[in-house]
Amino acid sequence: MNKIYDVIIIGGGPSGAACALKSLKLGLDILLIEKDPNSTKLCGGVTPEVTREILKYDIQLDIPKNVMSRPHHLGLYLVSPSGQERSIPNYRLLNLSRDKFDRWMLNNYVNMKGNILLDTYPKNIRILDDYVKLEIVREGIHHEYVAGKYLVAADGVFSWVRRKLYPDTNNNLIPVMQEKIVLDGEVEDYFYMMLLKDSITPIYGYVIPKESYSLIGVGSTREEIGNITKFIDRFKSWATENLDIRLRHILSRRLGYIPYGRPRVTYGKNILFLGDAASLCNPFSGEGIRNGIESGLLAAEAIYQGLSENRYATEIYHEFVKDLTLYIIKMKKIVEKLDNDIKEKFVIKGGF
Ligand SMILES: Cc1cc2nc3c(=O)[nH]c(=O)nc-3n(C[C@H](O)[C@H](O)[C@H](O)COP(=O)(O)OP(=O)(O)OC[C@H]3O[C@@H](n4cnc5c(N)ncnc54)[C@H](O)[C@@H]3O)c2cc1C
């Protein structure tokens, strides 16, 4: 190991890929490490229209139609515990095909000749004054050492880096069960977010139309995870009665997790956390794609500034993500005291 990269990024999801692409544009010397580039992510794939603008403005990438699901755009439709319904005017969401979107992001980086090691994961980490040294495992067998002035952890909700450096992290997670389901009947072009009585679902239930199927999901509290199949069944009964649909057959059912811990965006002088690894996903709405991308772009900018101005990028990054961090903390507090009244107000006001 002779070379020291400016930055090593672990994880090539939206956060890590955005950071890698921006770092390349800024002329940084990067290495991206991705454990499983062909994994299928459990996700609704819904993200605000602004995600497109951010990618265009910051890294000059235009999301192509072939990484989107049909319908390409969705409105937001809310239902409250008392049954009040409303669509939010002028609110447009992009309906992404999540796996295709992630691969498209990563391919852009590869096409720009960014350094990448696939089927590779870190095994050990040593933090020195001026750089971080990693022992990595390639293709399950080859052990090597790599080093970077900065290490960026973008390795998702179960972040290896976070667990290694913050072993006290008690993995505060919100379980979400999602089904891919074929429906009879018309689902309109909406992301349906149902904030129903907590006797139906403790947090929310959602329906998202995709090509030839729909996604139906429910979020639960951690304490009630044992009841999550009951919640999704109750939610489906509600949806069958209240939307004009019938459930034909389930293609798959999976359990996933949304981070719910206190955001942790840095460690020491040279480690930065992004997206789910930093707990920067909105615990109320589950929105994590846009936040991950934003944190990735800001981390690249912070590292560039840090190296140019001889300052610690971690300090700069802290400042850059302050508003996002405070917003996530606010949402976490709301989820902690979420009850039917709060849900009702949210729907009536169309936000908090
Ligand atoms: C059921 C469900 C539905 C959701 N729906 C939505 C939605 O509709 N809209 C939305 O915005 N968000 C949604 N989210 C949240 C969203 O999926 C995440 O917030 C988002 O994926 C975070 O991006 P990321 O890049 O930080 O992490 P990830 O997308 O998880 O990417 C992490 C990457 O790191 C790699 N990796 C992991 N460990 C290692 C390792 N040790 N070494 C090397 N590589 C590693 C993984 O293979 C992966 O590619 C949903 C989440 C769930 C659970």
The ligand as an ORCA input file, in Angstrom:
! r2SCAN-3c Opt
* xyz 0 1
  C     -39.533     -0.400      2.685
  C     -38.774      0.859      2.397
  C     -39.299      1.763      1.500
  C     -38.600      2.948      1.217
  N     -39.139      3.807      0.310
  C     -38.508      4.955      0.031
  C     -39.044      5.851     -0.924
  O     -40.088      5.626     -1.540
  N     -38.369      6.998     -1.155
  C     -37.205      7.303     -0.529
  O     -36.651      8.393     -0.766
  N     -36.653      6.456      0.358
  C     -37.262      5.288      0.639
  N     -36.706      4.415      1.536
  C     -35.398      4.764      2.140
  C     -34.259      4.607      1.125
  O     -34.305      3.302      0.569
  C     -32.896      4.836      1.794
  O     -32.966      5.969      2.605
  C     -31.786      5.004      0.749
  O     -31.577      3.794      0.087
  C     -30.479      5.458      1.398
  O     -29.468      5.481      0.434
  P     -27.959      5.157      0.876
  O     -27.122      5.337     -0.346
  O     -27.609      5.919      2.098
  O     -27.979      3.624      1.310
  P     -28.273      2.345      0.418
  O     -29.167      2.666     -0.709
  O     -28.667      1.271      1.356
  O     -26.861      2.006     -0.208
  C     -25.817      1.438      0.571
  C     -24.868      0.736     -0.375
  O     -23.749      0.272      0.378
  C     -23.446     -1.054      0.021
  N     -22.825     -1.656      1.200
  C     -23.429     -1.981      2.363
  N     -22.518     -2.475      3.228
  C     -21.330     -2.451      2.584
  C     -20.012     -2.833      2.954
  N     -19.743     -3.346      4.187
  N     -19.013     -2.687      2.059
  C     -19.261     -2.166      0.812
  N     -20.494     -1.788      0.411
  C     -21.506     -1.918      1.287
  C     -24.792     -1.687     -0.342
  O     -24.632     -2.792     -1.200
  C     -25.506     -0.502     -1.006
  O     -25.302     -0.455     -2.398
  C     -37.359      3.221      1.850
  C     -36.816      2.295      2.738
  C     -37.516      1.134      3.014
  C     -36.922      0.144      3.991
*
